[in-house]
């Protein structure tokens, strides 16, 4: 595949503004790549086709008239948990729902910046799992290896960006769902501070666990997308204000104290990082030390934070599952989680478990946040393992799915409980060519420091120069199970 497929978000916007290409050309090319890769990568649930092309033609008219906006004419994608007017929001489920009457706030902001929405990307059912597979759409596959998952639940967005189908995409993160697929697809993924990106028409999502954020191949592109979509509405439950993400990507972070935390919070799986993950993240730590940062091993005092996560997560599943018109079409594991969520958050216990879990957050902020008295940033593996093979979770019970997933991905979810920001950066490839990642974690409102540090690392490690092979992207490679 030509290098033009991997032109980034900022570069696409610049080329459009300078008249070197047209939005119609970029959008048509994106749609052709999406269609050519659906039989293999299968990143998209919905492709807007002619609607996107008409919007691209309108963008070209506006560009020709001298109008300039941050993303005017640039094609992007959003996840299938986000409302796009005229398309249903099935969130990975089977069945039918009426089309959304209006865009969600993040999509409204994308359009206000001039972006062309080419489609909605696949997500596992209700965003619950670290893989993107299901009877509604099949399996979304990793462009680096079609026999492996891109991760989840923003696996479609990650696969679309990694395959060069779009320069960047929007995802959501309720337990690592931006950071995990970014790690397994060799991308930069930003989980912003809770409320930084409005979830409207929802005031809250998954009891405060979930946020929206960008996935891109470079820090600058992820920062640009965050700048475009961030901002709250008056009715939003959380309104932390805005940050200058793009400015942060251009600044040096200064000399930082970095805690390298190998031990995950208690998950009862007894898991630790795979040797290839430990090697790759260790190399990131060495790069940080070469850049002048003080890096030493330390561990946040996680405590029994899982006791606060489970009630909020299952209650969130129950709330979203209740919106589905035919619960019988939901995965049996979803129905199990929803049943537990109703017990914990519903009238049977008067929601005491969920209220207690949310009330514990202030104590968790103090206990876990104490690490920032001594350090500026926490560095951990994003996942404990490289991406699993497609079908790894097929036929498992709800409990076995959750325990297997917790063993693969024990590091990301505590920051969702806290509501604090985190950034996945590519940590390299295993000897089998599978991507793994490292996450940079900060305290409340810490996005700018994390983005500056990630940009400095990118300049050192040059991860954006590595791309998956063309056959996996174009659909010319056979899919092996």
C-alpha positions in Angstrom: 0.0 0.0 0.0 1.3 3.5 -0.8 2.4 5.8 1.9 -0.5 8.2 1.2 -2.8 5.7 3.1 -0.8 6.6 6.2 -1.0 10.4 5.9 -1.8 11.7 9.3 -4.6 13.9 10.5 -2.7 17.2 10.7 -0.9 16.6 7.4 -4.2 15.8 5.7 -5.7 19.1 7.0 -2.6 21.0 5.8 -2.6 19.4 2.3 -6.3 20.3 2.0 -5.7 23.9 3.1 -2.8 24.3 0.6 -4.8 22.8 -2.3 -2.5 19.7 -2.7 -5.5 17.4 -2.6 -9.3 17.5 -2.2 -11.6 16.2 0.4 -13.5 14.2 -2.2 -10.3 12.5 -3.2 -9.3 11.7 0.4 -12.8 10.6 1.3 -13.2 8.4 -1.8 -9.8 6.8 -1.1 -10.8 6.1 2.5 -14.1 4.5 1.4 -12.3 2.3 -1.2 -9.8 1.1 1.4 -12.6 0.4 3.9 -14.5 -1.6 1.4 -11.4 -3.5 0.2 -10.5 -4.5 3.8 -13.9 -5.4 5.2 -13.5 -9.1 4.2 -10.3 -9.2 6.3 -9.8 -6.4 8.9 -13.6 -5.8 9.2 -13.2 -2.5 11.1 -16.6 -0.8 10.2 -20.2 -1.5 11.3 -21.5 1.4 9.1 -20.0 3.2 6.1 -21.7 6.4 5.1 -20.6 6.2 1.5 -22.4 8.7 -0.7 -23.4 10.9 2.3 -19.7 11.3 3.3 -18.7 12.0 -0.3 -21.4 14.7 -0.6 -20.0 16.3 2.7 -16.5 16.1 1.2 -17.7 17.9 -1.9 -19.2 20.6 0.3 -15.9 20.8 2.2 -14.1 21.4 -1.1 -16.4 24.2 -2.0 -15.8 25.8 1.4 -12.0 25.4 1.1 -12.1 26.9 -2.4 -14.0 29.9 -0.9 -11.2 30.4 1.6 -12.7 28.9 4.7 -10.3 27.3 7.1 -11.1 25.0 10.1 -8.9 22.5 12.0 -10.2 19.4 10.1 -12.0 20.9 7.2 -12.5 18.0 4.7 -10.5 15.4 6.6 -12.2 11.9 6.8 -12.4 10.4 10.3 -14.4 7.6 12.0 -16.2 7.2 15.3 -17.1 4.2 17.4 -20.5 2.5 17.3 -21.4 3.7 20.8 -21.5 7.3 19.6 -24.6 8.8 18.0 -24.3 9.9 14.3 -27.5 11.4 12.9 -29.1 9.0 10.4 -27.4 5.8 11.8 -28.5 3.5 14.6 -26.3 3.2 17.6 -26.2 -0.5 18.2 -23.0 -0.6 20.2 -21.9 -4.0 18.9 -25.3 -5.7 19.4 -27.6 -7.6 17.1 -31.1 -6.3 16.3 -32.5 -3.1 15.1 -32.8 0.3 16.5 -34.2 3.5 14.8 -31.5 5.9 13.4 -30.3 8.6 15.8 -32.1 11.8 15.3 -29.0 14.0 16.1 -25.2 13.7 16.5 -23.7 13.2 19.9 -21.8 16.2 21.2 -18.4 14.8 20.2 -19.6 14.2 16.6 -21.1 17.7 16.6 -17.8 19.1 17.5 -16.0 17.0 14.8 -18.4 18.4 12.2 -18.0 21.9 13.5 -14.2 21.5 12.9 -15.0 20.4 9.4 -14.4 16.7 9.6 -16.1 14.2 7.3 -17.5 11.2 9.2 -16.9 8.2 6.9 -18.6 5.7 9.2 -18.9 4.0 12.6 -16.4 1.4 13.7 -17.1 -2.0 15.3 -17.2 -2.5 19.1 -17.8 -5.6 21.1 -21.2 -5.8 22.7 -21.8 -2.8 25.0 -18.0 -2.3 25.2 -17.5 -5.0 27.8 -14.5 -6.9 26.5 -10.9 -6.5 25.3 -11.7 -8.1 22.0 -13.9 -7.0 19.1 -15.9 -10.0 18.0 -19.6 -11.0 18.0 -22.4 -12.4 16.0 -23.7 -9.0 15.0 -20.6 -8.3 12.7 -18.2 -11.2 13.0 -14.6 -10.6 14.1 -12.6 -7.4 13.7 -9.0 -8.4 13.0 -5.6 -6.8 13.8 -3.9 -5.3 10.8 -0.6 -6.5 12.2 -1.8 -10.1 12.2 -5.2 -11.1 10.9 -5.2 -14.1 13.2 -5.2 -11.9 16.3 -7.6 -9.4 17.9 -7.0 -5.7 17.7 -8.3 -5.5 21.3 -11.5 -3.9 22.5 -13.7 -2.4 22.9 -12.6 0.3 20.5 -11.1 -2.4 18.3 -12.7 -1.2 15.1 -11.4 2.3 15.6 -7.9 1.0 16.3 -7.9 -1.4 13.4 -9.2 1.4 11.1 -6.3 3.7 12.0 -3.6 1.0 12.1 -4.7 -0.2 8.6 -4.5 3.3 7.2 -8.2 3.4 6.5 -8.6 6.8 8.3 -5.9 9.0 9.8 -7.6 9.0 13.3 -10.7 7.8 15.0 -12.7 8.4 18.1 -13.1 5.6 20.7 -14.3 5.3 24.3 -12.6 3.9 27.4 -14.4 2.4 30.3 -11.8 -0.1 31.5 -9.0 0.5 29.0 -11.0 0.4 25.8 -8.9 3.1 24.1 -5.6 2.2 25.6 -5.7 -1.6 25.1 -6.5 -1.6 21.4 -4.0 1.2 20.9 -1.4 -1.0 22.6 -2.2 -4.0 20.4 -2.4 -2.0 17.2 0.8 0.2 17.7 -1.1 3.4 18.2 -1.3 6.4 20.5 -4.5 6.4 22.5 -5.5 9.1 24.9 -7.9 8.4 27.8 -8.8 12.0 28.9 -9.8 13.2 32.3 -13.4 12.2 33.0 -15.7 14.8 31.5 -13.1 16.4 29.2 -15.0 15.1 26.2 -18.8 15.5 26.5 -20.8 12.2 26.4 -24.0 14.1 25.5 -26.8 13.0 25.1 -25.7 11.1 28.2 -24.8 12.9 31.4 -22.7 10.0 32.6 -21.7 6.6 31.2 -21.1 3.3 33.0 -21.4 5.0 36.4 -18.5 7.4 35.6 -16.1 4.8 34.3 -16.3 5.7 30.5 -14.9 8.6 28.6 -14.4 9.3 24.9 -11.0 10.0 23.4 -8.8 9.8 20.3 -6.7 7.0 18.6 -4.1 8.0 16.1 -0.6 7.0 14.8 1.2 10.0 16.3 0.9 12.1 19.4 0.3 15.3 17.4 -2.6 13.7 15.6 -4.2 12.3 18.8 -3.7 15.7 20.5 -5.3 17.5 17.6 -8.4 15.2 17.7 -8.6 15.7 21.4 -8.5 19.5 21.0 -11.3 19.3 18.5 -13.7 17.1 20.4 -13.1 18.3 24.0 -15.5 20.5 25.9 -18.5 20.1 28.1 -22.2 21.1 27.9 -23.9 22.8 30.9 -25.9 19.7 31.7 -22.9 17.4 31.8 -22.2 15.8 35.2 -18.4 16.4 34.9 -17.0 19.7 33.5 -13.3 19.9 34.0 -12.7 22.5 31.3 -10.3 22.3 28.4 -6.6 21.6 27.9 -4.1 22.7 25.2 -3.3 19.2 23.9 -1.7 20.3 20.7 0.4 22.9 22.5 1.5 20.2 24.9 2.6 18.0 22.0 5.0 20.7 20.9 6.5 21.4 24.4 9.3 19.7 26.2 8.0 18.0 29.4 11.0 19.0 31.5 12.9 16.5 33.7 10.3 14.2 35.3 10.2 11.7 38.1 8.7 8.5 36.7 7.5 5.5 38.8 7.8 2.2 36.9 5.0 0.0 38.3 5.2 -3.6 37.2 2.7 -5.1 39.7 -0.9 -4.7 38.7 -3.8 -4.2 41.2 -5.2 -7.4 42.8 -7.2 -9.3 40.2 -7.0 -12.8 41.8 -5.4 -14.1 38.5 -1.9 -14.0 39.8 -0.8 -12.7 36.5 2.3 -10.6 35.7 3.6 -9.2 32.5 4.5 -11.6 29.7 8.3 -11.7 29.1 8.0 -9.9 25.7 5.8 -7.2 27.4 8.3 -6.8 30.2 11.2 -6.5 27.7 9.3 -3.9 25.6 8.2 -1.7 28.5 11.6 -2.0 30.0 13.0 -0.5 26.8 10.6 2.4 27.1 11.8 3.0 30.6 15.4 2.9 29.4 14.5 5.5 26.7 13.0 7.7 29.3 16.1 7.5 31.4 18.3 8.4 28.3 16.1 11.4 27.9 17.1 12.6 31.3 14.1 11.5 33.4 14.5 9.8 36.8 13.0 6.4 36.5 12.6 3.9 39.4 10.4 1.1 40.3 7.5 2.0 42.6 3.8 0.9 43.0 0.6 2.8 43.5 -1.3 1.7 46.6 -4.2 0.3 44.7 -5.9 -1.4 47.7 -9.1 -3.4 46.9 -10.1 -1.0 44.1 -11.8 -3.8 42.2 -14.5 -3.8 44.8 -15.4 -0.3 43.5 -15.0 -1.2 39.9 -17.3 -4.2 39.6 -20.5 -2.7 40.9 -20.1 0.4 38.7 -19.2 -1.7 35.6 -22.1 -4.2 35.9 -24.6 -1.5 36.8 -23.5 0.4 33.7 -24.0 -2.8 31.5 -27.5 -3.2 33.0 -28.4 0.4 32.2 -27.3 0.2 28.6 -28.7 -3.3 28.1 -32.1 -2.1 29.2 -32.2 0.2 26.2 -32.0 -2.8 23.8 -35.4 -3.6 22.3 -34.9 -7.4 22.4 -32.8 -8.6 25.3 -32.9 -12.2 24.0 -30.6 -11.1 21.2 -27.9 -10.1 23.7 -24.9 -12.4 24.4 -25.5 -14.7 27.4 -22.5 -13.1 29.0 -24.1 -9.7 28.6 -27.3 -10.9 30.2 -25.3 -12.3 33.1 -23.5 -9.0 33.7 -26.8 -7.1 33.4 -28.4 -9.4 35.9 -25.6 -8.8 38.4 -25.8 -5.0 37.7 -29.5 -4.9 38.4 -28.9 -6.7 41.7 -26.1 -4.3 42.7 -27.5 -1.0 41.3 -31.2 -1.6 41.2 -34.1 -1.4 43.7 -33.3 -4.8 45.3 -30.3 -3.2 47.1 -31.6 0.4 46.5 -28.4 1.0 44.6 -26.3 0.9 47.9 -23.4 -1.0 46.3 -23.1 1.4 43.5 -23.4 4.5 45.7 -20.8 3.1 48.1 -18.5 2.4 45.2 -18.8 5.9 43.9 -18.5 7.4 47.4 -15.2 5.5 47.8 -13.6 7.4 45.0 -12.4 10.3 47.2 -10.5 7.9 49.4 -9.1 6.2 46.4 -7.9 9.5 45.0 -6.0 10.2 48.2 -4.5 6.7 48.6 -3.5 6.0 45.0 -2.8 9.7 44.3 -0.2 9.7 47.1 2.3 8.3 44.6 2.3 11.7 42.9 3.8 13.3 46.0 7.0 11.5 44.9 6.6 11.1 41.2 5.2 13.1 38.3 4.1 10.1 36.1 3.4 6.4 36.5 4.6 4.1 33.8 3.1 0.6 33.5 2.5 -2.0 30.8 -0.8 -1.3 29.1 -1.5 -5.0 29.0 0.1 -8.0 30.6 0.1 -10.0 27.3 0.4 -9.5 23.6 -2.9 -9.6 21.6 -4.7 -12.9 21.9 -5.8 -14.9 18.8 -9.2 -14.5 17.3 -11.6 -16.9 19.0 -9.7 -17.1 22.3 -12.9 -16.1 24.2 -15.4 -18.1 22.2 -17.7 -20.3 24.2 -16.4 -19.1 27.6 -18.8 -18.4 30.4 -19.1 -14.9 31.7 -16.8 -15.7 34.6 -14.2 -17.4 32.5 -14.3 -14.5 30.0 -13.8 -11.9 32.7 -11.0 -13.8 34.5 -9.2 -14.6 31.2 -9.5 -10.9 30.2 -8.4 -9.7 33.6 -5.2 -11.9 33.3 -4.5 -10.2 29.9 -5.4 -6.7 30.9 -5.0 -6.0 34.6 -3.4 -2.6 34.3 -5.8 -0.1 32.7 -9.1 -0.2 34.5 -8.1 1.5 37.9 -7.6 4.8 36.1 -11.2 4.6 35.0 -12.4 4.2 38.6 -10.3 7.3 39.5 -11.4 9.2 36.3 -7.8 10.4 35.7 -6.0 10.6 32.3 -3.7 8.0 30.7 -1.9 7.7 27.4 -0.9 4.5 25.6 2.3 4.7 23.6 3.6 2.0 21.4 6.3 0.0 23.1 7.4 -2.1 20.1 6.8 -5.5 18.6 7.2 -9.0 20.0 9.5 -11.4 18.2 6.3 -12.6 16.4 5.6 -9.1 15.2 2.7 -8.3 17.5 2.4 -4.8 19.0 2.4 -4.1 22.7 2.2 -0.8 24.6 3.1 1.1 27.7 0.8 3.6 29.4 1.7 6.9 31.0 -0.6 7.7 33.9 -1.2 11.0 35.6 -3.3 12.7 38.3 -6.4 14.7 37.7 -6.0 17.1 34.9 -2.6 15.8 33.9 -3.2 15.3 30.2 -0.8 18.0 29.1 2.2 16.6 30.9 1.5 13.1 29.6 1.1 14.3 26.0 4.4 16.3 26.2 6.2 13.2 27.5 4.6 11.0 24.9 5.7 13.4 22.1 9.2 13.4 23.5 9.3 9.6 23.5 7.9 9.5 19.9 10.7 11.7 18.7 13.2 9.3 20.3 11.6 6.0 19.4 10.1 6.9 16.0 7.3 4.3 16.4 5.1 6.0 13.7 7.6 4.9 11.0 6.6 1.2 11.5 3.5 0.0 9.7 1.7 -3.3 9.2 2.2 -5.1 5.9 0.1 -4.3 2.9 -1.6 -7.7 2.4 -3.2 -7.6 5.8 -4.7 -4.2 5.0 -5.9 -4.6 1.4 -7.7 -7.9 1.8 -5.3 -9.8 -0.5 -4.1 -12.0 2.4 -6.0 -15.1 3.3 -7.5 -15.2 6.8 -6.3 -18.2 8.8 -8.0 -19.3 11.9 
